[in-house]
Amino acid sequence: LALLAAYVEEVRVGFERWAHKAPLVAVSDDLSHANVLKISDSVIAVREKEDAPNTTYLIFPQMAAKGPASLQEIAQVETGGTVTVDLQELLDAGLAVSNRTATMPDFVRFYNVSVMNPGVLVGIFMGVMLAFVFCALTMKAVGRAAGKMVEEVRRQFREIPGIMEGTADPDYAACVDISTAAAQKEMVLPALLGLLVPVAVGMLLGVGGVMGMLCGGLTAGFAVAIMMANAGGAWDNAKKYIEGGAHGGKGTDAHKATVVGDTVGDPFKDTSGPSLNILIKLMSMVSVVFAGFVVQYGLKLFY
């Protein structure tokens, strides 16, 4: 709830900045005869005081087609045009709301944030899939880095005589270079995923889609992170338990199975699981930062 509230607050700020950038309109002392500037099909601006900027008002899109004459007059005006309407009538009827006093339910109603909205539903699926794709990328990255490390160790055994006997020192720096380079290069794509997906979802599905993505990403990411931390730890400890003498100890089929489990469990509990926390924070911050951009330029397909 705190995450969604922070995002909604930035959406509110985005509307305010949108109205502040618009041309100033004549002062309207009486909202019953307000001179309004049409910013978009569902957003208007009114200047209530001489020394104040424009004030943003939101018109609920679901009511635009069946509202009073004031709504019809606003609908007939081109974007960027002005018209005198009875704004107080729209406020009293619950067909419009001031952006300054709008509550979270008002924004939910304005953007039709419900599971029956295809944009929100697709956003939820995108958030859920984002967590799993991110885990897949990090798991494969660990496998590739480990493979390079194994090849380097084998090369040193072949080319540097005396390592096994202790008469020569291995090239530790080469292994450190491999792990350092892999840690940086392999995280480029997962990081871009967390940076670009919230912006793409916002541009294609709007604010409702982003809210759905945040819900899906947070719930799926939390559940998968807990599962990976516990499963990875269990598989790792299972190998240690059998190596301690349980179920026949080393060399048994049970031990071979736990070696495989430990191979998967280590990146589970040490890589993918903890990094999901970073993914959730990253996509949340990107969504908040680009909220104003999405408000103005995002496609309005599902509300």
KEFIPA-919613 format. One record per residue (C-alpha): residue number from 1; residue in one letter; x, y, z. Coordinates in steps of 0.5 Angstrom, whole numbers. Example, Ala and Ser with C-alpha at 12.3 -4.5 7.8 and 13.67 -1.06 7.14 Angstrom:
! residues 2
   seq   type       x       y       z
     1      a      25      -9      16
     2      s      27      -2      14
***
This chain:
! residues 303
   seq   type       x       y       z
     1      l       0       0       0
     2      a       6       5       2
     3      l       9       3      -5
     4      l       2       5      -9
     5      a       1      11      -5
     6      a       8      14      -7
     7      y       7      12     -14
     8      v       0      15     -14
     9      e       3      22     -10
    10      e       8      22     -16
    11      v       2      22     -21
    12      r      -2      27     -17
    13      v       5      32     -18
    14      g       5      30     -25
    15      f      -2      33     -26
    16      e       0      39     -23
    17      r       6      40     -27
    18      w       2      39     -33
    19      a      -3      44     -31
    20      h       3      49     -29
    21      k       6      48     -36
    22      a       0      50     -40
    23      p      -2      57     -42
    24      l      -5      61     -36
    25      v     -13      62     -37
    26      a     -17      68     -34
    27      v     -19      68     -27
    28      s     -25      64     -25
    29      d     -28      67     -18
    30      d     -34      63     -19
    31      l     -34      55     -21
    32      s     -41      56     -23
    33      h     -38      60     -29
    34      a     -31      57     -29
    35      n     -27      59     -35
    36      v     -23      52     -36
    37      l     -17      50     -41
    38      k     -18      43     -44
    39      i     -11      40     -43
    40      s     -13      33     -45
    41      d     -20      29     -46
    42      s     -20      28     -38
    43      v     -16      33     -35
    44      i     -18      41     -35
    45      a     -14      47     -32
    46      v     -18      53     -28
    47      r     -14      59     -25
    48      e     -18      61     -19
    49      k     -13      66     -16
    50      e     -10      72     -20
    51      d      -3      70     -17
    52      a      -4      63     -17
    53      p      -2      58     -23
    54      n      -7      53     -26
    55      t     -11      48     -22
    56      t     -12      41     -24
    57      y     -19      38     -25
    58      l     -20      31     -27
    59      i     -26      29     -30
    60      f     -28      21     -29
    61      p     -27      18     -36
    62      q     -33      13     -35
    63      m     -38      19     -34
    64      a     -36      23     -40
    65      a     -41      20     -45
    66      k     -47      21     -40
    67      g     -46      27     -36
    68      p     -49      34     -36
    69      a     -49      39     -41
    70      s     -42      42     -38
    71      l     -39      35     -40
    72      q     -41      35     -47
    73      e     -39      42     -48
    74      i     -32      40     -45
    75      a     -32      34     -50
    76      q     -33      39     -56
    77      v     -27      43     -55
    78      e     -21      42     -58
    79      t     -15      40     -53
    80      g     -12      47     -51
    81      g     -18      51     -52
    82      t     -22      54     -47
    83      v     -29      54     -45
    84      t     -34      57     -40
    85      v     -38      51     -36
    86      d     -41      50     -29
    87      l     -35      46     -26
    88      q     -39      46     -19
    89      e     -44      42     -22
    90      l     -39      37     -24
    91      l     -36      37     -17
    92      d     -42      36     -14
    93      a     -45      31     -18
    94      g     -38      27     -17
    95      l     -36      27     -24
    96      a     -30      31     -23
    97      v     -25      32     -17
    98      s     -20      37     -16
    99      n     -13      34     -17
   100      r     -10      37     -10
   101      t     -16      34      -6
   102      a     -17      27     -10
   103      t     -16      21      -6
   104      m     -13      14      -8
   105      p     -20      11      -9
   106      d     -21      17     -14
   107      f     -15      16     -18
   108      v     -17       8     -18
   109      r     -23      10     -21
   110      f     -20      15     -25
   111      y     -16      10     -28
   112      n     -20       4     -28
   113      v     -15       0     -24
   114      s     -19      -6     -23
   115      v     -18     -14     -25
   116      m     -23     -13     -30
   117      n     -19      -7     -34
   118      p     -14     -11     -39
   119      g      -9      -6     -38
   120      v      -8      -7     -31
   121      l      -9     -15     -32
   122      v      -3     -15     -37
   123      g       1     -10     -32
   124      i       0     -16     -27
   125      f       2     -21     -31
   126      m       8     -17     -33
   127      g      10     -16     -26
   128      v      10     -23     -24
   129      m      14     -25     -31
   130      l      19     -20     -29
   131      a      21     -23     -23
   132      f      22     -30     -26
   133      v      25     -27     -32
   134      f      30     -24     -28
   135      c      31     -30     -24
   136      a      33     -34     -30
   137      l      38     -29     -32
   138      t      42     -29     -26
   139      m      42     -36     -25
   140      k      44     -37     -32
   141      a      49     -32     -31
   142      v      52     -36     -25
   143      g      53     -42     -29
   144      r      57     -38     -35
   145      a      61     -35     -30
   146      a      63     -41     -26
   147      g      64     -45     -33
   148      k      69     -39     -35
   149      m      72     -40     -28
   150      v      73     -48     -29
   151      e      76     -47     -36
   152      e      81     -42     -33
   153      v      83     -47     -27
   154      r      84     -53     -32
   155      r      88     -49     -36
   156      q      93     -47     -30
   157      f      93     -54     -28
   158      r      95     -56     -36
   159      e     100     -50     -37
   160      i     103     -49     -30
   161      p     107     -55     -27
   162      g     108     -56     -20
   163      i     101     -53     -18
   164      m      99     -60     -15
   165      e     105     -61     -12
   166      g     105     -54      -8
   167      t     112     -52     -12
   168      a     108     -47     -16
   169      d     103     -42     -15
   170      p      97     -41     -19
   171      d      95     -35     -22
   172      y      90     -32     -17
   173      a      89     -26     -21
   174      a      86     -29     -27
   175      c      81     -32     -23
   176      v      79     -26     -19
   177      d      79     -22     -26
   178      i      74     -27     -29
   179      s      69     -27     -23
   180      t      69     -19     -23
   181      a      68     -18     -30
   182      a      63     -23     -30
   183      a      59     -20     -24
   184      q      59     -13     -28
   185      k      58     -16     -35
   186      e      52     -21     -33
   187      m      48     -16     -29
   188      v      47     -11     -35
   189      l      41     -14     -38
   190      p      38     -16     -31
   191      a      39      -9     -29
   192      l      36      -6     -36
   193      l      30     -11     -35
   194      g      29      -7     -28
   195      l      30       0     -32
   196      l      26      -1     -38
   197      v      20      -5     -37
   198      p      17       0     -32
   199      v      17       5     -37
   200      a      15       1     -43
   201      v       9      -2     -39
   202      g       7       6     -37
   203      m       8       8     -44
   204      l       4       2     -47
   205      l      -1       1     -41
   206      g      -1       8     -37
   207      v      -2       9     -30
   208      g      -6       3     -29
   209      g      -2      -2     -32
   210      v       4       1     -28
   211      m       0       0     -22
   212      g      -2      -7     -24
   213      m       6      -9     -25
   214      l       8      -6     -18
   215      c       3     -11     -15
   216      g       5     -17     -19
   217      g      12     -16     -19
   218      l      12     -14     -11
   219      t       8     -20      -9
   220      a      11     -25     -14
   221      g      18     -23     -12
   222      f      17     -23      -5
   223      a      14     -30      -6
   224      v      20     -33     -10
   225      a      25     -29      -6
   226      i      23     -33       0
   227      m      22     -40      -4
   228      m      29     -39      -7
   229      a      32     -37       0
   230      n      29     -43       4
   231      a      30     -48      -2
   232      g      37     -46      -3
   233      g      39     -47       4
   234      a      35     -53       5
   235      w      39     -56      -1
   236      d      46     -54       1
   237      n      45     -56       8
   238      a      42     -63       5
   239      k      49     -64       2
   240      k      53     -62       9
   241      y      48     -67      13
   242      i      50     -73       8
   243      e      57     -71       8
   244      g      57     -72      16
   245      g      55     -79      15
   246      a      47     -79      14
   247      h      44     -84       9
   248      g      51     -87       7
   249      g      55     -81       7
   250      k      60     -79       1
   251      g      60     -83      -5
   252      t      52     -86      -5
   253      d      47     -84     -10
   254      a      44     -80      -4
   255      h      50     -76      -4
   256      k      51     -75     -11
   257      a      43     -72     -11
   258      t      45     -67      -6
   259      v      51     -65     -10
   260      v      46     -63     -16
   261      g      42     -60     -11
   262      d      47     -56      -8
   263      t      50     -53     -15
   264      v      43     -51     -16
   265      g      42     -48      -9
   266      d      48     -44      -8
   267      p      45     -39     -13
   268      f      38     -40     -11
   269      k      40     -37      -4
   270      d      46     -33      -6
   271      t      44     -30     -12
   272      s      37     -30     -15
   273      g      34     -29      -8
   274      p      37     -23      -5
   275      s      37     -20     -12
   276      l      30     -20     -12
   277      n      30     -15      -7
   278      i      34     -10     -11
   279      l      29     -11     -17
   280      i      23      -9     -13
   281      k      26      -3     -11
   282      l      29      -1     -18
   283      m      23      -2     -21
   284      s      19       2     -16
   285      m      24       8     -16
   286      v      24       8     -24
   287      s      16       8     -24
   288      v      16      13     -19
   289      v      21      18     -23
   290      f      17      17     -29
   291      a      10      18     -26
   292      g      10      25     -29
   293      f      12      22     -36
   294      v       7      17     -36
   295      v       1      21     -34
   296      q       3      26     -40
   297      y       5      21     -46
   298      g       3      14     -44
   299      l      -2      11     -48
   300      k     -10      12     -46
   301      l     -12       5     -49
   302      f     -16       2     -43
   303      y     -19       8     -39
***
